[in-house]
Amino acid sequence: MTQDVKVTLSFDADVVERAKAFAASQGISLSRLTEFLFDKITSAPRPYKNLEDIPLADFIRMVAEPEVTYEKPRNLKKEYFESKK
């Protein structure tokens, strides 16, 4: 079992507010979001050696919400009447 460790970091206040909102939208804490990102950039199979090595698209995929699929709303009234024919 791993043990959590407290750290103190300083960030721009606007960045923190946006990150908190993002974390909340994912149902996680800011601490877990930070841990997730740190883990992704430092873990195998491809730990990054410097910031320039992190492809922007990969980073965006790490923090972005999953792709949303929109479905056309069903016409329940029409379905009901057609089922009665």
VOVONU-95239 format. One record per residue (C-alpha): residue number from 1; residue in three letters; chain; x, y, z. Coordinates in Angstrom, 2 decimals, always signed. Each point is the difference from the previous one (the first is absolute). Layout:
BEGIN
+-----+------+------+---------+---------+---------+
| pos | code | unit |       X |       Y |       Z |
+-----+------+------+---------+---------+---------+
| NUM |  ala |    A |       X |       Y |       Z |
...
+-----+------+------+---------+---------+---------+
END
This chain:
BEGIN
+-----+------+------+---------+---------+---------+
| pos | code | unit |       X |       Y |       Z |
+-----+------+------+---------+---------+---------+
|   1 |  met |    A |   +0.00 |   +0.00 |   +0.00 |
|   2 |  thr |    A |   +1.37 |   +3.40 |   -0.92 |
|   3 |  gln |    A |   +0.07 |   +2.87 |   +2.41 |
|   4 |  asp |    A |   -1.11 |   +3.54 |   -0.84 |
|   5 |  val |    A |   +2.57 |   +2.71 |   +0.59 |
|   6 |  lys |    A |   -0.89 |   +3.65 |   +0.52 |
|   7 |  val |    A |   +1.81 |   +2.56 |   -2.15 |
|   8 |  thr |    A |   -0.22 |   +3.76 |   -0.21 |
|   9 |  leu |    A |   -0.05 |   +1.51 |   -3.48 |
|  10 |  ser |    A |   -0.55 |   +3.54 |   -1.25 |
|  11 |  phe |    A |   -2.10 |   +0.64 |   -3.10 |
|  12 |  asp |    A |   -1.64 |   +2.97 |   -1.67 |
|  13 |  ala |    A |   -3.42 |   +0.49 |   +1.65 |
|  14 |  asp |    A |   -1.85 |   -0.05 |   -3.35 |
|  15 |  val |    A |   +1.66 |   -3.28 |   -0.95 |
|  16 |  val |    A |   -1.02 |   -1.53 |   +3.32 |
|  17 |  glu |    A |   -3.64 |   +1.08 |   -0.41 |
|  18 |  arg |    A |   -0.17 |   -1.46 |   -3.53 |
|  19 |  ala |    A |   +1.70 |   -3.20 |   +1.15 |
|  20 |  lys |    A |   -2.41 |   -0.34 |   +2.94 |
|  21 |  ala |    A |   -2.96 |   +0.42 |   -2.33 |
|  22 |  phe |    A |   +1.41 |   -2.59 |   -2.39 |
|  23 |  ala |    A |   +0.72 |   -2.45 |   +2.82 |
|  24 |  ala |    A |   -3.52 |   +0.47 |   +1.37 |
|  25 |  ser |    A |   -1.47 |   -0.65 |   -3.45 |
|  26 |  gln |    A |   +1.88 |   -3.32 |   +0.01 |
|  27 |  gly |    A |   -1.15 |   -0.89 |   +3.51 |
|  28 |  ile |    A |   +3.49 |   +0.12 |   +1.49 |
|  29 |  ser |    A |   +1.92 |   +2.32 |   +2.29 |
|  30 |  leu |    A |   +2.67 |   +2.41 |   -1.16 |
|  31 |  ser |    A |   +2.53 |   -2.17 |   +1.85 |
|  32 |  arg |    A |   -1.01 |   -3.10 |   -1.97 |
|  33 |  leu |    A |   +0.04 |   +1.95 |   -3.29 |
|  34 |  thr |    A |   +3.52 |   +1.21 |   +0.76 |
|  35 |  glu |    A |   +1.08 |   -3.52 |   +0.99 |
|  36 |  phe |    A |   -1.51 |   -1.40 |   -3.22 |
|  37 |  leu |    A |   +1.86 |   +2.51 |   -2.18 |
|  38 |  phe |    A |   +3.30 |   -0.48 |   +1.85 |
|  39 |  asp |    A |   -0.38 |   -3.77 |   -0.33 |
|  40 |  lys |    A |   -0.72 |   +0.23 |   -3.74 |
|  41 |  ile |    A |   +3.05 |   +2.14 |   -0.78 |
|  42 |  thr |    A |   +2.43 |   -1.98 |   +2.16 |
|  43 |  ser |    A |   -1.06 |   -3.62 |   -0.55 |
|  44 |  ala |    A |   +0.99 |   -2.65 |   -2.48 |
|  45 |  pro |    A |   -0.29 |   -0.85 |   -2.79 |
|  46 |  arg |    A |   +1.06 |   +3.51 |   -0.91 |
|  47 |  pro |    A |   +1.12 |   +2.28 |   +2.81 |
|  48 |  tyr |    A |   +0.77 |   +3.44 |   -1.40 |
|  49 |  lys |    A |   +3.48 |   +1.48 |   +0.40 |
|  50 |  asn |    A |   -1.11 |   +3.66 |   -0.27 |
|  51 |  leu |    A |   -3.08 |   +2.13 |   -0.69 |
|  52 |  glu |    A |   +0.73 |   +0.25 |   -3.70 |
|  53 |  asp |    A |   -0.28 |   -3.80 |   -0.30 |
|  54 |  ile |    A |   -3.64 |   +0.00 |   +1.09 |
|  55 |  pro |    A |   -2.07 |   +0.11 |   -3.17 |
|  56 |  leu |    A |   -2.70 |   +2.60 |   +0.44 |
|  57 |  ala |    A |   -2.65 |   -2.31 |   -1.46 |
|  58 |  asp |    A |   +0.89 |   -2.75 |   +2.49 |
|  59 |  phe |    A |   -0.22 |   +2.45 |   +2.89 |
|  60 |  ile |    A |   -3.38 |   +1.26 |   -1.18 |
|  61 |  arg |    A |   -1.27 |   -3.57 |   -0.30 |
|  62 |  met |    A |   +1.16 |   -0.63 |   +3.58 |
|  63 |  val |    A |   -2.04 |   +2.85 |   +1.44 |
|  64 |  ala |    A |   -2.89 |   +0.29 |   -2.45 |
|  65 |  glu |    A |   -3.43 |   -1.40 |   +0.55 |
|  66 |  pro |    A |   -0.85 |   -3.10 |   -2.00 |
|  67 |  glu |    A |   -1.55 |   +0.50 |   -3.42 |
|  68 |  val |    A |   -3.71 |   +0.63 |   +0.23 |
|  69 |  thr |    A |   -2.45 |   -1.68 |   -2.35 |
|  70 |  tyr |    A |   -3.23 |   +1.83 |   -0.55 |
|  71 |  glu |    A |   -3.05 |   -1.97 |   -0.99 |
|  72 |  lys |    A |   -3.09 |   +1.38 |   -1.67 |
|  73 |  pro |    A |   -2.83 |   +0.21 |   +2.53 |
|  74 |  arg |    A |   -2.61 |   -2.69 |   -0.40 |
|  75 |  asn |    A |   -3.50 |   +0.98 |   -1.05 |
|  76 |  leu |    A |   -1.87 |   -1.92 |   +2.70 |
|  77 |  lys |    A |   -3.43 |   +1.17 |   -1.14 |
|  78 |  lys |    A |   +0.60 |   -1.25 |   -3.53 |
|  79 |  glu |    A |   +1.47 |   -3.29 |   +1.27 |
|  80 |  tyr |    A |   -3.02 |   -0.54 |   +2.24 |
|  81 |  phe |    A |   -2.58 |   +0.56 |   -2.75 |
|  82 |  glu |    A |   +1.91 |   -2.10 |   -2.51 |
|  83 |  ser |    A |   +0.17 |   -2.86 |   +2.49 |
|  84 |  lys |    A |   -3.83 |   +0.09 |   +0.27 |
|  85 |  lys |    A |   -0.54 |   -0.56 |   -3.74 |
+-----+------+------+---------+---------+---------+
END
